[in-house]
Amino acid sequence: MRRWTLSLGMGSALTACITLGLIGSAGAATLDFTGTLNLQLAATPAFVVPGAGTAQVTDDGSFHLLSFLLPGGTFGPITTSIPITSNAEATAFWLTLPGNLTGSFGGISGGPPGGGSMGLQGVDKICLGFASCEFAHVPFPFTPTAGGAGFGIGGTRTIPGAVNLTVQDAPWTIGQPVMTIHTPNSTISVPTLPGGFAHGPASLTSSTAQRSGVVQLVTVSKVYTSLVGAFPETPLIGVLTLHFVPEPGTLLLLGSGVAGLALHARRKRGR
């Protein structure tokens, strides 16, 4: 932990010192965060799952984020649904998410786009005919297979059932995934979601491993179904956004410093 002291000169009668606790030394440290996990199947509305916790981060000594670990269970448990009105066959989109698995990410700053692996547990479902999903639905499982393939991890999964599924998964990345989707009428090869990024409070390219840093990672899986007449290929999209939360005491000190500068300026103008 490196402690920085900022001295604000306000004349001979007033001097304020603000001590800020910042992650600055190379190696591992911890940062509290809040975040959201967005999950979207094709053009259905996206589920937004909030989360919060403490990340284990590693920086290079200059606040560039090199890697970080997220604990399992940060996002979830949650069970919720969204009605679907744009499709004659599907009536609702259900999500059952007990939680995420432990996430490990690296290569965040510099070089090729970094990323990592964070699996999920649970399932999302497209309800057919009844909004409760009680009688007919198409499941899209998140939980990894025994071989380790899964959403946000990578690999290929074959899921037998009333509707057979084959899922090609990918790990998380701060790049911009591009997926080729074949529909009954066209073939599209475009970015399927906004790219990820790592932004710091000091600039867009550094200081991410500092409080107020923001990291966004994305993943996309291609789902093949045996449904006749439906789209044979469907994207399952995930967007993970983390904000390293400033300590309340740090915000209070910064606010006090700004207020002191403003008071000093008013006093000078009044002389």
N, C-alpha and C positions, 0 to 999 in steps of 0.2 A: 504494500500500500504506500503510495507516494503522497505526501501532504504538501500542498501548494499554499502559500500565503500571499494574498494580494493586498497591498497597502494603498489606500486611496488618500492622497494628499488633499486636504480641504483648508489650507491655511495653517498658521501656527497654533490656532486655538482648537482645531478639530482634525483628528486623524482616526480613520476607521480601518481596522484590519479584518478581513474576511478569510477564514481558513476553509478551504475546500478539500474534501476527501475524494480523490479520484484514483481510478485504476491506472497506474502508469508503469509499474515495473513489469518486465517480461515474466511470463509464467501464468499459472492458473489463479483465478479469482472467482468471486461470485457476484452476480448482478440480478437483482429482482426484475421481473418483467410482467407485463400484461400482454395479452395477445388475442388473436382470433384465428380460428380454423374454418375456412370456407370450403364447402363440399358441394359440387354441382354435377349433375348427370345430364349431359347433352344440353338442351335448351330449357330444362326444368328450372324453377327458382332455386337459388343457392341457399343451403343451410349455413348459418353463421353461428359457430360454437365459441363462446368466450372462454378464456383460460387465464391463469396467473400462476406464478411460481418463482423459483430461483434457478438460474442457469449457471453452470460451471463454464467459464469462458477462459480462453487463452489468447493473449495478445503478444505483439512483438516488442513491447516496450515503448512504442510510439502510438498506442491506442488503435492500431490496425487489428481488427478481429481476425484471428487465424482459425480458431475452431471453438465449438461450444457443445455442451451436452444439455439435453432437456430431460427432466424426470418423467416417468410414466404417470398417467393419470392426470396430466395437466389440463387436458381438454375432455370434459365429460365428468360423470355419466350424464347422458341426456337421451330422452326419447321424445320425438316430436314429429309433426307432419305438416305438409304444405299442400293445399288443394291444387289440382291441375285443371284448368278450364280450357286449355288450348288444344286438347287432344280428345278425340271422340271415344277412344278405348280406355285411356288411363284416367283415373279419377283423383289420385293423390300420390304424393311422394313421402314415404316414411323413412325416418332415420332412427336407428337404435345404436348408440355409441357408448359402450361402457367406459371407454377412455383410450388415449393413445398409449403406445408402447414407448420405451425409452428412445430418445432421438440422439443421434451422433452426427455432427456436421463439421466439415473441414474445408480448407482451401477457399475461405470466404474472401480474403483480401488479396488482390493481385493474381496474375496468371490467368489460366483458363477458368471459366465459370465453375465455382465450387458447388458444394451441396452435401448430401448425405442421406441417411436412412432413418425414417421414423414410421413404423407401422401403426395401424389402427386395429381396434377390435370392433366387432359388431357387424352390422349390415344396413344397407339402405334398400328400399323396396319400391317398385312401381306397382301401385294397386290397380287392378283391372276389375271394373264393374262396381266395386264397393269400396268406399273411402276408408273403411276399417281394415282393409287387406285381409279380412277374415277368410274369404273363400278362394280368391285367385290373386296372385301377385308374381312379379318377376324379381327374384332376389339378386342383389349385387354385393356379395360378401366382402368385408374388409379384412377379416382375420386371416393372418398368413397361413399357408399350408405347412404341413410337417416338414417339407423341404426348404422352408424359409422364404418362398416367394409371396409377395403381397403388395397391396397398395402402399405407395410411398417407400417401398423397399426395392422392387424390381423382380424380374423373372416372368414366367408364364404359368398361369393356373388354368386347369380344366375342371369345371364345376358341373357335374351331372345333375339332372333334375327334370321336372316337367318341361322346363325350358333350359336346354343345355347352354352353358356359357364357356367361352375361352377368353381369358383376360391377359393382355400383355401389359405388365406393370413397369414403372420406371421409378428411380429414386428421386428425391427432392433436388432442386437445383436453383441457383440464383441466376441462371441463364434464361433463355426464352424458348421453351419447347415448341417444336413444330410437328404437327401430326397430319398425316394424310388420311382423310376420312372419305370413304366411298358411300354415297347415298344412291337410291334408286335412279336418280336423274343426273348426278354429277359426281365429279371427284374434286375434292378441295384439299389443297396443301397450303395451309396458312398457320400463323401462330394461333393457337387455340385459347390463349390466355395471356395476360400481361406478364412480362418477364420479372424475375426476382431482382433484388438489389440489396446492398448493404450501405446505409447512410449513417454518417455521424453528425453530432451537433455542430462540429466545427466546419465540416465540409461534406460534399457528397462522396468523397473518395477516401476519407480517413476518419479516425476517431470513433469508429463504430463501437469499439469495446469500452465505451464511456457511457455514463448515464445520459439518457435521452437519445442514444443510438437506436436505429431502427433496422431490422432485417426482415426481408420478405423472401420466402422460398416457394417454389411452385412444383407441382407434379401432375402428370396426366397419364391415365391408363386407357387403353383401347379395349372395348368390350365387344366381343362377337356373340350374337345370340342366334338360336335356331328358330326364332319366330318368323313365320312366313308372312311376307307383306310389310314387315317393320324394317326399320333401318338395320342393315346387317352389321354395321359398325357404329359404336357409340362412345364418345369420350366421357371419361369420369375424371373430373378436374378437382384438384386441391390447391388452395392458396393458404400458406401459413405466414402470419405477420406477427412479429415480436417487437415490443417497445420496451427498452431497458428504462425502468422508472427511476426518476431522480428521487433522492431521499428528501422527505419533507423538510428536514433541517437545512439542507443545501438550498432549497428553494426559498426558505425564509431568510437565510443569510444573503442570498442574491437580491431578494426584494428589499431588504434593509439597506444594502449598499446602494441600490438605485435610488431609494427614497432619500438617503443621506446626500447623494450627489445633487438631487433636485433641490433639497433644502438649502444646500450651500450655494447653489446658483441663484436662488431667490434672494438670499441674504446679500450676495454681491451686487445684485441689481438694485437692492434697496439702499445701498450706501451712497 
